[in-house]
């Protein structure tokens, strides 16, 4: 069956039991698309800066991976800065706007990020991420 795309990014659904994201498929087995930009946002956050093969300038992704097992008191604010910097690409390209990032450290080496942004539809989308991943 041919792929019919109705949105600008693949649709994700968060599994309530595991907290992980799954790709959504439609009745024909093809990937579903939407305009929430969750896939774009999560990709920018979890990809290592400069490691994507098609990123010739080395600017896609984040530096969040550098905070693995960090015990620094600055780690939550560093995580906020790295996440905001990574999402700047999506803001500059007009995919999202109004990015707000808050980080907190539950225990040494464990940082939780709360990211809220506005999708093109005007809907505020919340994304939660635990580091290290």
PEKA-V69251 format. One record per backbone hydrogen bond with DSSP energy under -0.5 kcal/mol. NH is the residue of the N-H (numbers start at 0). CO is the residue of the C=O. Records with the same first field share a line. If there is no record, write none. Layout:
NH = CO ; CO
This chain:
4 = 2
5 = 3
7 = 33
8 = 33
10 = 31
12 = 21
14 = 19
15 = 13
18 = 14
21 = 12
23 = 10
25 = 29
28 = 25
31 = 23
33 = 8
38 = 9
40 = 36
41 = 37
42 = 38
43 = 39
44 = 40
45 = 41
46 = 42
48 = 61
49 = 59
50 = 47
54 = 51
55 = 53
57 = 54
61 = 46
65 = 62
66 = 63
67 = 64
68 = 108
69 = 66
74 = 71
77 = 73
78 = 74
79 = 75
80 = 76
81 = 77
82 = 78
83 = 79
84 = 80
85 = 81
86 = 82
87 = 83 ; 84
88 = 85
90 = 86
91 = 87
92 = 88
93 = 90
94 = 89
95 = 89
96 = 117
99 = 115
101 = 113
103 = 111
105 = 103 ; 109
106 = 109
108 = 69
109 = 106
110 = 130
111 = 103
112 = 128
113 = 101
114 = 112 ; 126
115 = 99
116 = 124
117 = 96
118 = 116 ; 122
119 = 34 ; 94
121 = 118
124 = 116 ; 122
125 = 123
126 = 114
128 = 112
130 = 110
